[in-house]
Amino acid sequence: MNISQEIANFQPTIGLILGSGLGFFADDRIDIAGRVAYSGIDGFPVSTVPGHAGQFVYGQLDGKRVLCMQGRFHYYEGYTMAQLTLPIRLMHRVGVKTLIVTNAAGGINRNFTPGDFMLLSDHINFLGTNPLIGDRSEDGVRFPDMSSVYDPQLRAQLRAWADAKNFGLKEGVYLAATGPSFETPAEIRAFAALGADAVGMSTVPEAIVARKLGMRVLGVSCITNAAAGISKCALTHEEVAETAERVRSQFADLLTAAVSLC
């Protein structure tokens, strides 16, 4: 993989992945030094989903050098696990030590309402595969421990910030399904029985690869809709975007705080 020298020269230490409808954060809060389109990086796929701009944005945020994915790749787009985790490997090679990953998710926990934010305490990989299958690279360990995927210290610090601000940050387990169809009510009941609090179509592959490479990981879900069987309405991608837009200022405050704590 050819790494963009432009990004490498910036020497970022924190990586951000902005989920569906959350790409505005890069333009709203980052003092942008440059942008690199995914299409300009050799071997990179391109984003095909509305709300994913398809570029790296890098700059300063609260005195920290950040590299931000404004749009991600998903398994349901037809990419391989190796392709959709290429950005994490690039981040590692240019010096990123901490990954903050965000996503839009459906709420399974009945105490969640659209517009809430959930700090990821753990995840369930329901994708049917693993991004480390076939990985023979010498970077990181072959059999990474997944006991604490989401860094306990960073989680505690962000929770303390939220409590001090009376932010109302939820916490729970994220389950990744393949999509692109939304889940059925029966599937949501099964996921709840497995211990999932929210469901989405991303995040887990990136988090697994980041942990293999020794990066600290912090995850935040924006609960953009109630899951099937809980919601009284048909689920749509437009609802996801509308909810993300409604809570953009709260999300920006939360993510800015997360960066400042790293």
VOMI-859527 format. One record per residue (C-alpha): residue number from 1; x, y, z. Coordinates in steps of 0.2 Angstrom, whole numbers, plus 5000, padded with zeros to 4 digits. Example, Ala and Ser with C-alpha at 12.3 -4.5 7.8 and 13.67 -1.06 7.14 Angstrom:
2
+-----+------+------+------+
| pos |    x |    y |    z |
+-----+------+------+------+
|   1 | 5062 | 4978 | 5039 |
|   2 | 5068 | 4995 | 5036 |
+-----+------+------+------+
// end
This chain:
262
+-----+------+------+------+
| pos |    x |    y |    z |
+-----+------+------+------+
|   1 | 5000 | 5000 | 5000 |
|   2 | 5007 | 5017 | 4995 |
|   3 | 5005 | 5029 | 5009 |
|   4 | 5001 | 5047 | 5005 |
|   5 | 5017 | 5057 | 5009 |
|   6 | 5006 | 5072 | 5012 |
|   7 | 4997 | 5064 | 5027 |
|   8 | 5013 | 5056 | 5033 |
|   9 | 5022 | 5072 | 5034 |
|  10 | 5008 | 5079 | 5045 |
|  11 | 5012 | 5066 | 5058 |
|  12 | 4995 | 5064 | 5065 |
|  13 | 4993 | 5054 | 5082 |
|  14 | 4974 | 5053 | 5083 |
|  15 | 4963 | 5045 | 5070 |
|  16 | 4944 | 5048 | 5069 |
|  17 | 4931 | 5039 | 5059 |
|  18 | 4915 | 5048 | 5056 |
|  19 | 4900 | 5037 | 5053 |
|  20 | 4884 | 5040 | 5043 |
|  21 | 4878 | 5058 | 5044 |
|  22 | 4892 | 5063 | 5055 |
|  23 | 4904 | 5069 | 5043 |
|  24 | 4900 | 5087 | 5047 |
|  25 | 4912 | 5086 | 5062 |
|  26 | 4928 | 5088 | 5051 |
|  27 | 4922 | 5104 | 5044 |
|  28 | 4914 | 5111 | 5060 |
|  29 | 4928 | 5108 | 5073 |
|  30 | 4944 | 5104 | 5064 |
|  31 | 4957 | 5117 | 5060 |
|  32 | 4960 | 5109 | 5043 |
|  33 | 4977 | 5108 | 5036 |
|  34 | 4973 | 5097 | 5021 |
|  35 | 4962 | 5085 | 5012 |
|  36 | 4966 | 5069 | 5003 |
|  37 | 4952 | 5060 | 4992 |
|  38 | 4952 | 5041 | 4995 |
|  39 | 4952 | 5040 | 4976 |
|  40 | 4970 | 5048 | 4976 |
|  41 | 4977 | 5034 | 4987 |
|  42 | 4984 | 5019 | 4977 |
|  43 | 4974 | 5004 | 4981 |
|  44 | 4960 | 5012 | 4991 |
|  45 | 4941 | 5009 | 4988 |
|  46 | 4929 | 5023 | 4987 |
|  47 | 4914 | 5027 | 4998 |
|  48 | 4897 | 5023 | 4989 |
|  49 | 4885 | 5028 | 5003 |
|  50 | 4876 | 5045 | 5004 |
|  51 | 4883 | 5055 | 5019 |
|  52 | 4901 | 5048 | 5017 |
|  53 | 4911 | 5061 | 5008 |
|  54 | 4926 | 5049 | 5004 |
|  55 | 4941 | 5058 | 5010 |
|  56 | 4954 | 5060 | 5023 |
|  57 | 4954 | 5077 | 5032 |
|  58 | 4969 | 5081 | 5043 |
|  59 | 4972 | 5096 | 5055 |
|  60 | 4972 | 5102 | 5072 |
|  61 | 4959 | 5100 | 5086 |
|  62 | 4962 | 5106 | 5103 |
|  63 | 4981 | 5106 | 5100 |
|  64 | 4981 | 5088 | 5094 |
|  65 | 4986 | 5082 | 5077 |
|  66 | 4971 | 5072 | 5070 |
|  67 | 4968 | 5062 | 5054 |
|  68 | 4949 | 5061 | 5051 |
|  69 | 4940 | 5049 | 5039 |
|  70 | 4926 | 5059 | 5032 |
|  71 | 4916 | 5043 | 5026 |
|  72 | 4920 | 5025 | 5029 |
|  73 | 4919 | 5009 | 5019 |
|  74 | 4906 | 4995 | 5023 |
|  75 | 4906 | 4976 | 5020 |
|  76 | 4889 | 4978 | 5012 |
|  77 | 4897 | 4989 | 4998 |
|  78 | 4905 | 4973 | 4992 |
|  79 | 4922 | 4977 | 4998 |
|  80 | 4933 | 4963 | 5007 |
|  81 | 4938 | 4965 | 5025 |
|  82 | 4956 | 4969 | 5019 |
|  83 | 4950 | 4983 | 5009 |
|  84 | 4938 | 4991 | 5021 |
|  85 | 4952 | 4991 | 5035 |
|  86 | 4965 | 4998 | 5024 |
|  87 | 4963 | 5015 | 5032 |
|  88 | 4967 | 5008 | 5049 |
|  89 | 4983 | 5001 | 5042 |
|  90 | 4987 | 5018 | 5034 |
|  91 | 4984 | 5027 | 5050 |
|  92 | 4995 | 5015 | 5060 |
|  93 | 5009 | 5018 | 5047 |
|  94 | 5009 | 5037 | 5048 |
|  95 | 5009 | 5036 | 5067 |
|  96 | 4992 | 5036 | 5074 |
|  97 | 4991 | 5029 | 5092 |
|  98 | 4973 | 5032 | 5096 |
|  99 | 4958 | 5028 | 5086 |
| 100 | 4941 | 5036 | 5089 |
| 101 | 4927 | 5027 | 5079 |
| 102 | 4909 | 5033 | 5078 |
| 103 | 4894 | 5026 | 5070 |
| 104 | 4875 | 5028 | 5067 |
| 105 | 4866 | 5014 | 5076 |
| 106 | 4849 | 5007 | 5079 |
| 107 | 4844 | 5007 | 5098 |
| 108 | 4840 | 4989 | 5104 |
| 109 | 4840 | 4994 | 5123 |
| 110 | 4823 | 5001 | 5126 |
| 111 | 4830 | 5014 | 5138 |
| 112 | 4838 | 5022 | 5122 |
| 113 | 4829 | 5035 | 5111 |
| 114 | 4835 | 5042 | 5095 |
| 115 | 4847 | 5056 | 5098 |
| 116 | 4856 | 5047 | 5112 |
| 117 | 4874 | 5044 | 5112 |
| 118 | 4881 | 5027 | 5117 |
| 119 | 4899 | 5024 | 5123 |
| 120 | 4904 | 5007 | 5117 |
| 121 | 4909 | 4996 | 5131 |
| 122 | 4911 | 4980 | 5120 |
| 123 | 4905 | 4973 | 5104 |
| 124 | 4898 | 4957 | 5096 |
| 125 | 4905 | 4953 | 5079 |
| 126 | 4890 | 4946 | 5069 |
| 127 | 4898 | 4949 | 5052 |
| 128 | 4902 | 4931 | 5049 |
| 129 | 4920 | 4934 | 5046 |
| 130 | 4935 | 4943 | 5054 |
| 131 | 4947 | 4956 | 5046 |
| 132 | 4962 | 4946 | 5052 |
| 133 | 4958 | 4930 | 5042 |
| 134 | 4973 | 4928 | 5030 |
| 135 | 4983 | 4942 | 5037 |
| 136 | 5001 | 4937 | 5037 |
| 137 | 5008 | 4955 | 5040 |
| 138 | 5022 | 4957 | 5052 |
| 139 | 5013 | 4972 | 5060 |
| 140 | 5005 | 4968 | 5077 |
| 141 | 5002 | 4951 | 5084 |
| 142 | 4994 | 4936 | 5076 |
| 143 | 4981 | 4932 | 5089 |
| 144 | 4976 | 4949 | 5097 |
| 145 | 4968 | 4949 | 5114 |
| 146 | 4950 | 4956 | 5113 |
| 147 | 4946 | 4957 | 5132 |
| 148 | 4946 | 4976 | 5132 |
| 149 | 4944 | 4982 | 5114 |
| 150 | 4938 | 4999 | 5119 |
| 151 | 4951 | 5007 | 5131 |
| 152 | 4944 | 5007 | 5149 |
| 153 | 4954 | 5023 | 5154 |
| 154 | 4948 | 5033 | 5139 |
| 155 | 4930 | 5027 | 5142 |
| 156 | 4931 | 5032 | 5161 |
| 157 | 4938 | 5049 | 5156 |
| 158 | 4925 | 5053 | 5144 |
| 159 | 4911 | 5047 | 5155 |
| 160 | 4918 | 5058 | 5169 |
| 161 | 4917 | 5073 | 5157 |
| 162 | 4899 | 5068 | 5152 |
| 163 | 4894 | 5067 | 5170 |
| 164 | 4902 | 5084 | 5174 |
| 165 | 4893 | 5092 | 5160 |
| 166 | 4876 | 5082 | 5163 |
| 167 | 4878 | 5076 | 5146 |
| 168 | 4868 | 5060 | 5148 |
| 169 | 4880 | 5048 | 5139 |
| 170 | 4874 | 5030 | 5138 |
| 171 | 4885 | 5015 | 5138 |
| 172 | 4883 | 4998 | 5130 |
| 173 | 4887 | 4984 | 5118 |
| 174 | 4887 | 4987 | 5099 |
| 175 | 4883 | 4972 | 5087 |
| 176 | 4889 | 4973 | 5069 |
| 177 | 4878 | 4965 | 5056 |
| 178 | 4882 | 4965 | 5038 |
| 179 | 4867 | 4975 | 5031 |
| 180 | 4863 | 4983 | 5019 |
| 181 | 4845 | 4978 | 5024 |
| 182 | 4839 | 4983 | 5041 |
| 183 | 4836 | 4969 | 5054 |
| 184 | 4820 | 4960 | 5056 |
| 185 | 4811 | 4961 | 5073 |
| 186 | 4815 | 4943 | 5076 |
| 187 | 4834 | 4947 | 5073 |
| 188 | 4833 | 4961 | 5085 |
| 189 | 4825 | 4950 | 5099 |
| 190 | 4839 | 4938 | 5096 |
| 191 | 4852 | 4952 | 5097 |
| 192 | 4845 | 4958 | 5113 |
| 193 | 4846 | 4941 | 5120 |
| 194 | 4864 | 4940 | 5116 |
| 195 | 4867 | 4956 | 5126 |
| 196 | 4867 | 4969 | 5112 |
| 197 | 4861 | 4987 | 5116 |
| 198 | 4863 | 4994 | 5098 |
| 199 | 4866 | 4987 | 5081 |
| 200 | 4875 | 4994 | 5066 |
| 201 | 4884 | 4989 | 5050 |
| 202 | 4902 | 4995 | 5054 |
| 203 | 4915 | 4999 | 5067 |
| 204 | 4920 | 4981 | 5072 |
| 205 | 4932 | 4977 | 5058 |
| 206 | 4941 | 4993 | 5061 |
| 207 | 4942 | 4991 | 5080 |
| 208 | 4949 | 4973 | 5078 |
| 209 | 4963 | 4979 | 5066 |
| 210 | 4967 | 4994 | 5077 |
| 211 | 4969 | 4982 | 5092 |
| 212 | 4980 | 4970 | 5082 |
| 213 | 4991 | 4985 | 5078 |
| 214 | 4992 | 4991 | 5097 |
| 215 | 4981 | 5006 | 5095 |
| 216 | 4970 | 5012 | 5109 |
| 217 | 4952 | 5013 | 5103 |
| 218 | 4937 | 5023 | 5109 |
| 219 | 4920 | 5020 | 5101 |
| 220 | 4904 | 5031 | 5101 |
| 221 | 4887 | 5027 | 5093 |
| 222 | 4874 | 5040 | 5089 |
| 223 | 4857 | 5031 | 5091 |
| 224 | 4848 | 5037 | 5076 |
| 225 | 4833 | 5026 | 5076 |
| 226 | 4825 | 5013 | 5087 |
| 227 | 4828 | 4995 | 5080 |
| 228 | 4815 | 4985 | 5070 |
| 229 | 4801 | 4979 | 5081 |
| 230 | 4804 | 4993 | 5094 |
| 231 | 4802 | 5007 | 5081 |
| 232 | 4784 | 5010 | 5076 |
| 233 | 4789 | 5016 | 5059 |
| 234 | 4798 | 5009 | 5044 |
| 235 | 4817 | 5011 | 5045 |
| 236 | 4825 | 5022 | 5032 |
| 237 | 4843 | 5029 | 5029 |
| 238 | 4835 | 5046 | 5028 |
| 239 | 4829 | 5045 | 5046 |
| 240 | 4847 | 5041 | 5051 |
| 241 | 4853 | 5057 | 5042 |
| 242 | 4840 | 5067 | 5050 |
| 243 | 4843 | 5062 | 5068 |
| 244 | 4862 | 5064 | 5065 |
| 245 | 4859 | 5082 | 5059 |
| 246 | 4847 | 5086 | 5074 |
| 247 | 4861 | 5082 | 5087 |
| 248 | 4876 | 5088 | 5077 |
| 249 | 4881 | 5101 | 5090 |
| 250 | 4880 | 5088 | 5105 |
| 251 | 4890 | 5076 | 5095 |
| 252 | 4903 | 5089 | 5090 |
| 253 | 4905 | 5093 | 5109 |
| 254 | 4907 | 5075 | 5114 |
| 255 | 4919 | 5071 | 5100 |
| 256 | 4929 | 5086 | 5104 |
| 257 | 4930 | 5081 | 5122 |
| 258 | 4936 | 5064 | 5117 |
| 259 | 4950 | 5071 | 5107 |
| 260 | 4955 | 5082 | 5121 |
| 261 | 4957 | 5067 | 5133 |
| 262 | 4968 | 5057 | 5121 |
+-----+------+------+------+
// end
